[in-house]
């Protein structure tokens, strides 16, 4: 494989993992590119792969999404005056969100993700939210093995088999949405909007840089970046995306940087024109590490009441819903012990477990939407 743009990445266990040499869409396959356009066209072609084909078996990816700038104490003080003596004031929700974030250290909300990947039938995704308002939304872990899958949230563990109409498709769709930022970071923008036919319209290069224009049925995309002739390596610095039909969707700007103290690759996303100067979100790929594929059996082992999970440690859920028999076995948990068990009809069990994923995701999104809306008002 070719040399990587970022270079070798230091994993958390101190192992240097030649990651970018492994992923062809980040460097020209089969060796160094002889010119910027050859590099671009190869990277463009490789980024068209289906999402899950870009993940390397035996790899753990860690990334995070920071939602906007830190909360403003001045804004909070202003709102306190506005809502004083007005219990039904519409700004009370915004004030409650601001005060909660300030009490947590005054940092923007951050969603953190870890994906252990072997294949579509063997993976685990852990998601944590630093400022989740509801306990049920503070973390969500989902694991898939050859025999079963499970979802672990702070209050509930849900287990199901892999049989049943629509289950695999539903879970694949959920994983697609959860890994959107990871895919953006790994492909450094080349993977944007590749779910529809997408062509290179123009390409221009200089000794040290390049620009390109691509077009799809839904949008127009302008890329710009750097090029090192000596190393045969290119990098994306910025992507500007506009709808093919004005008003169809909001224009976006993505600004990439790499190899900083806090991230391997970072992208700032601007929702134009309202966030022209301040990014709406900052996504960071913080680590890429190799791990033994044989460890997946330990990582995906179904947690038990009173037992330990390989990552989270002690299981402290209040209920366990087990769908594996076709019915739903509901267990009530107190202090790690099963104190009540009931069986419900499995008629609707086929998709019900995904509702628990939806509840946590919706609660998290609701809080983030309030935060993003209040930033626009501010």
C-alpha positions as CSV (number, residue, x, y, z in Angstrom):
1,X,0.0,0.0,0.0
2,X,1.0,3.6,-0.3
3,X,2.3,5.9,2.4
4,X,-0.1,7.6,4.7
5,X,-0.9,11.3,4.8
6,X,-0.9,11.5,8.6
7,X,1.8,8.9,9.0
8,X,1.9,6.3,11.6
9,X,-0.6,6.5,14.4
10,X,0.2,5.9,18.1
11,X,-2.4,3.7,19.7
12,X,-3.4,4.0,23.4
13,X,-1.4,0.9,24.3
14,X,1.7,2.4,22.9
15,X,1.8,0.3,19.7
16,X,2.4,2.2,16.4
17,X,-0.2,1.1,13.9
18,X,0.5,1.7,10.2
19,X,-3.1,2.6,9.7
20,X,-3.0,4.8,6.7
21,X,-0.9,2.2,4.8
22,X,-3.8,-0.2,5.4
23,X,-6.6,2.0,4.1
24,X,-6.3,2.5,0.4
25,X,-8.8,5.3,0.2
26,X,-6.5,7.5,2.3
27,X,-3.4,6.9,0.2
28,X,-2.9,5.8,-3.4
29,X,-3.1,2.0,-3.7
30,X,-0.1,0.1,-5.0
31,X,2.5,2.8,-4.1
32,X,3.0,6.5,-4.2
33,X,1.1,8.5,-6.8
34,X,3.1,10.2,-9.5
35,X,0.9,13.3,-9.6
36,X,-1.9,15.0,-7.7
37,X,-4.7,14.0,-10.1
38,X,-3.7,10.3,-10.1
39,X,-3.8,10.4,-6.3
40,X,-7.1,12.2,-6.2
41,X,-8.8,9.9,-8.7
42,X,-7.6,6.8,-6.8
43,X,-8.7,8.1,-3.5
44,X,-12.0,9.1,-5.0
45,X,-12.6,5.7,-6.4
46,X,-11.7,3.9,-3.2
47,X,-13.9,6.1,-1.1
48,X,-16.9,4.9,-3.1
49,X,-16.8,1.5,-1.3
50,X,-19.8,0.6,0.9
51,X,-19.4,2.1,4.4
52,X,-18.6,-1.2,6.2
53,X,-15.9,-2.1,3.7
54,X,-13.9,0.9,4.8
55,X,-13.5,-0.6,8.3
56,X,-10.5,-2.9,8.7
57,X,-11.0,-6.2,10.5
58,X,-9.2,-6.4,13.8
59,X,-9.3,-2.6,14.3
60,X,-10.7,-0.4,17.1
61,X,-11.6,3.1,16.2
62,X,-12.1,5.9,18.7
63,X,-13.7,9.2,17.8
64,X,-15.7,12.0,19.3
65,X,-18.1,14.8,18.2
66,X,-18.0,18.1,20.0
67,X,-21.2,20.1,19.6
68,X,-20.4,23.8,19.2
69,X,-18.5,26.3,21.4
70,X,-18.6,26.2,25.2
71,X,-21.8,27.4,26.9
72,X,-21.9,31.2,27.7
73,X,-22.2,32.3,31.3
74,X,-23.2,35.7,30.1
75,X,-26.0,34.2,28.1
76,X,-27.2,32.2,31.1
77,X,-27.2,35.4,33.3
78,X,-29.2,37.2,30.7
79,X,-31.8,34.4,30.5
80,X,-32.1,34.2,34.3
81,X,-33.3,37.9,34.2
82,X,-35.7,37.2,31.3
83,X,-37.4,34.2,32.9
84,X,-37.5,35.5,36.5
85,X,-41.1,35.3,37.8
86,X,-42.3,33.8,34.5
87,X,-42.7,30.0,35.0
88,X,-44.0,29.5,31.4
89,X,-41.3,31.5,29.6
90,X,-40.1,29.6,26.5
91,X,-36.5,30.2,27.3
92,X,-36.6,28.2,30.5
93,X,-35.5,25.0,28.7
94,X,-32.6,26.8,27.1
95,X,-31.6,28.1,30.5
96,X,-31.8,24.7,32.1
97,X,-29.6,23.2,29.4
98,X,-27.0,26.1,29.7
99,X,-26.9,25.7,33.5
100,X,-26.4,22.0,33.3
101,X,-23.5,22.4,30.9
102,X,-21.9,25.1,33.0
103,X,-22.3,22.9,36.1
104,X,-20.5,20.1,34.2
105,X,-17.4,22.3,33.7
106,X,-18.5,24.7,31.0
107,X,-17.6,22.5,28.1
108,X,-19.6,21.8,25.0
109,X,-21.6,18.5,24.8
110,X,-19.3,15.7,23.5
111,X,-20.4,12.4,22.1
112,X,-17.6,9.8,22.3
113,X,-17.6,6.6,20.3
114,X,-15.5,3.4,20.2
115,X,-16.0,0.7,17.5
116,X,-14.3,-2.7,17.7
117,X,-14.7,-4.2,14.2
118,X,-14.2,-7.6,12.7
119,X,-17.1,-7.8,10.2
120,X,-20.8,-6.9,9.8
121,X,-21.6,-10.0,12.0
122,X,-18.9,-9.3,14.6
123,X,-18.6,-5.8,16.1
124,X,-19.2,-3.7,19.2
125,X,-20.0,0.0,19.4
126,X,-19.8,2.0,22.7
127,X,-21.3,5.5,22.7
128,X,-21.2,7.9,25.6
129,X,-22.6,11.4,26.0
130,X,-20.9,13.9,28.3
131,X,-24.0,16.1,28.9
132,X,-27.0,13.7,28.6
133,X,-29.9,15.1,30.6
134,X,-31.5,11.7,31.2
135,X,-29.6,8.9,32.8
136,X,-30.9,6.4,30.2
137,X,-29.1,8.4,27.5
138,X,-25.6,8.6,29.1
139,X,-24.3,5.6,27.3
140,X,-25.4,3.0,24.8
141,X,-23.3,-0.2,24.0
142,X,-24.4,-2.5,21.2
143,X,-22.6,-5.8,20.4
144,X,-23.2,-8.3,17.6
145,X,-21.8,-11.8,17.4
146,X,-22.6,-14.8,15.2
147,X,-25.3,-16.0,17.6
148,X,-26.9,-13.0,19.3
149,X,-26.7,-9.3,19.9
150,X,-27.4,-7.1,22.9
151,X,-27.8,-3.5,23.9
152,X,-26.6,-2.2,27.3
153,X,-27.8,1.2,28.6
154,X,-27.5,2.5,32.2
155,X,-30.8,1.1,33.3
156,X,-31.5,-1.8,30.9
157,X,-29.9,-4.7,29.1
158,X,-31.8,-6.0,26.0
159,X,-30.7,-9.3,24.3
160,X,-32.0,-10.9,21.1
161,X,-30.9,-13.5,18.5
162,X,-30.0,-12.6,15.0
163,X,-33.1,-14.3,13.4
164,X,-36.3,-12.4,12.6
165,X,-37.5,-10.3,9.7
166,X,-35.8,-7.0,9.3
167,X,-33.5,-7.3,12.4
168,X,-30.2,-7.3,10.5
169,X,-31.3,-4.5,8.2
170,X,-32.5,-2.3,11.1
171,X,-29.3,-2.8,13.0
172,X,-27.1,-2.1,9.9
173,X,-29.1,1.1,9.3
174,X,-28.5,2.2,13.0
175,X,-24.8,1.5,12.7
176,X,-24.6,3.5,9.5
177,X,-26.0,6.5,11.3
178,X,-23.7,6.1,14.3
179,X,-20.6,5.9,12.1
180,X,-21.3,8.8,9.8
181,X,-18.6,11.0,11.4
182,X,-16.1,8.1,11.5
183,X,-16.6,7.6,7.8
184,X,-16.2,11.3,7.1
185,X,-12.9,11.3,9.1
186,X,-11.5,8.2,7.5
187,X,-12.3,9.2,3.9
188,X,-11.3,12.9,4.7
189,X,-14.4,14.1,2.8
190,X,-14.1,11.8,-0.3
191,X,-17.0,9.7,1.1
192,X,-19.5,12.6,1.3
193,X,-22.7,12.0,-0.6
194,X,-21.4,8.8,-2.3
195,X,-24.7,7.0,-1.9
196,X,-25.8,8.5,-5.2
197,X,-23.8,8.6,-8.5
198,X,-21.1,11.2,-8.2
199,X,-18.7,12.3,-10.9
200,X,-15.5,14.4,-11.0
201,X,-16.2,17.4,-13.1
202,X,-12.8,19.2,-13.0
203,X,-9.4,19.0,-11.4
204,X,-6.6,21.5,-11.2
205,X,-3.2,21.2,-9.5
206,X,-0.1,23.3,-8.7
207,X,3.2,22.3,-7.2
208,X,1.8,22.3,-3.7
209,X,-1.9,22.2,-3.9
210,X,-5.0,21.2,-5.9
211,X,-8.7,21.9,-6.3
212,X,-11.5,19.7,-7.7
213,X,-15.2,20.0,-8.4
214,X,-17.6,17.1,-8.2
215,X,-21.2,16.8,-9.1
216,X,-24.1,14.5,-8.1
217,X,-27.9,14.5,-8.6
218,X,-28.2,16.2,-5.2
219,X,-25.2,18.5,-4.9
220,X,-22.1,20.3,-6.1
221,X,-18.9,19.8,-4.1
222,X,-15.7,21.9,-4.2
223,X,-12.5,20.2,-2.8
224,X,-9.2,21.8,-2.1
225,X,-6.0,20.5,-0.5
226,X,-2.3,20.0,-0.4
227,X,0.1,17.9,-2.5
228,X,3.6,16.7,-1.8
229,X,5.4,15.7,-5.0
230,X,8.3,14.2,-3.1
231,X,6.2,12.0,-0.9
232,X,3.5,11.3,-3.5
233,X,0.9,12.2,-0.9
234,X,-2.1,14.5,-1.0
235,X,-4.5,15.7,1.7
236,X,-7.9,17.3,1.8
237,X,-8.1,20.7,3.6
238,X,-11.6,21.9,2.8
239,X,-14.9,20.7,1.2
240,X,-17.7,23.1,0.4
241,X,-21.1,21.4,-0.5
242,X,-24.1,23.1,-2.0
243,X,-27.4,21.7,-3.1
244,X,-27.9,21.1,-6.8
245,X,-31.3,22.8,-6.4
246,X,-31.1,25.9,-4.2
247,X,-33.0,25.5,-1.0
248,X,-33.1,21.6,-1.3
249,X,-30.7,21.5,1.7
250,X,-28.4,23.8,3.6
251,X,-24.9,24.4,2.2
252,X,-22.0,23.0,4.3
253,X,-18.3,23.6,4.8
254,X,-15.9,20.9,6.1
255,X,-12.4,22.0,7.2
256,X,-9.9,19.2,7.9
257,X,-6.7,19.2,9.9
258,X,-4.5,16.4,11.1
259,X,-1.8,15.1,13.4
260,X,-2.5,17.5,16.3
261,X,-2.0,16.7,20.0
262,X,-5.7,15.7,20.4
263,X,-6.6,14.1,17.2
264,X,-5.3,12.0,14.3
265,X,-7.7,13.7,11.9
266,X,-10.2,16.5,12.8
267,X,-13.0,18.1,10.8
268,X,-14.9,21.2,11.6
269,X,-18.4,21.3,10.1
270,X,-20.0,24.7,9.3
271,X,-23.7,24.8,8.6
272,X,-23.8,27.8,6.2
273,X,-24.6,30.6,6.5
274,X,-25.6,30.6,10.2
275,X,-22.3,29.1,11.4
276,X,-20.0,30.9,9.0
277,X,-17.4,31.7,11.7
278,X,-18.1,29.1,14.4
279,X,-18.4,25.4,13.6
280,X,-21.6,23.7,14.4
281,X,-19.6,20.5,15.3
282,X,-16.1,19.3,15.5
283,X,-15.4,15.6,14.8
284,X,-12.1,14.1,15.9
285,X,-10.6,10.7,15.1
286,X,-8.6,10.2,18.4
287,X,-7.1,6.8,18.0
288,X,-6.9,3.8,15.7
289,X,-5.5,0.6,17.2
290,X,-5.2,-3.1,16.2
291,X,-6.6,-5.8,18.5
292,X,-6.7,-9.6,18.4
293,X,-9.8,-10.8,16.6
294,X,-10.0,-13.6,19.1
295,X,-10.8,-10.9,21.8
296,X,-14.2,-10.3,20.1
297,X,-15.8,-13.3,22.0
298,X,-14.9,-11.5,25.3
299,X,-16.0,-8.1,24.0
300,X,-19.4,-9.4,22.7
301,X,-20.2,-11.8,25.6
302,X,-23.7,-11.2,26.9
303,X,-23.5,-9.4,30.3
304,X,-25.4,-10.9,33.2
305,X,-27.1,-9.5,36.2
306,X,-24.5,-9.2,39.0
307,X,-21.7,-9.9,36.6
308,X,-19.1,-7.8,34.8
309,X,-18.9,-6.5,31.2
310,X,-15.5,-6.5,29.5
311,X,-15.5,-2.8,29.0
312,X,-18.1,-1.2,31.4
313,X,-17.3,-3.4,34.4
314,X,-20.0,-4.1,37.0
315,X,-23.5,-4.5,35.5
316,X,-25.9,-2.2,37.3
317,X,-29.0,-2.3,35.2
318,X,-32.5,-2.3,36.7
319,X,-34.1,-4.7,34.1
320,X,-33.1,-7.3,31.5
321,X,-35.3,-8.0,28.5
322,X,-34.3,-11.3,26.8
323,X,-35.9,-11.9,23.4
324,X,-33.9,-15.0,22.4
325,X,-36.7,-17.5,23.1
326,X,-39.2,-15.8,20.8
327,X,-41.1,-14.4,23.8
328,X,-39.8,-11.6,25.9
329,X,-38.4,-12.6,29.3
330,X,-38.5,-9.5,31.5
331,X,-36.3,-9.6,34.6
332,X,-36.3,-7.0,37.4
333,X,-32.9,-6.4,38.9
334,X,-32.1,-5.1,42.4
335,X,-28.5,-4.9,43.7
336,X,-27.3,-7.2,41.0
337,X,-29.9,-10.0,41.7
338,X,-33.0,-11.0,39.8
339,X,-36.0,-10.3,42.1
340,X,-38.9,-10.8,39.6
341,X,-39.2,-12.5,36.2
342,X,-42.2,-12.4,33.8
343,X,-42.7,-13.7,30.2
344,X,-44.6,-11.6,27.6
345,X,-45.8,-12.7,24.2
346,X,-43.1,-12.5,21.6
347,X,-45.6,-11.4,18.8
348,X,-44.1,-7.9,18.7
349,X,-40.6,-8.9,19.9
350,X,-39.0,-8.9,16.5
351,X,-38.3,-5.1,16.4
352,X,-39.2,-3.9,19.9
353,X,-35.6,-4.1,21.1
354,X,-34.6,-1.4,18.6
355,X,-37.0,1.0,20.4
356,X,-34.6,1.1,23.3
357,X,-31.8,2.2,21.0
358,X,-34.2,4.9,19.6
359,X,-35.1,6.2,23.1
360,X,-31.5,6.8,24.1
361,X,-30.7,8.4,20.7
362,X,-33.8,10.6,20.7
363,X,-33.1,11.9,24.2
364,X,-29.5,12.7,23.3
365,X,-30.6,14.4,20.1
366,X,-33.3,16.4,21.8
367,X,-30.7,17.9,24.2
368,X,-28.3,18.7,21.4
369,X,-31.0,20.3,19.3
370,X,-31.9,22.6,22.2
371,X,-28.2,23.5,22.6
372,X,-27.7,24.2,18.9
373,X,-30.9,26.2,18.6
374,X,-29.9,28.4,21.6
375,X,-26.5,29.0,19.9
376,X,-28.3,30.4,16.8
377,X,-30.4,32.7,19.0
378,X,-27.4,33.9,20.9
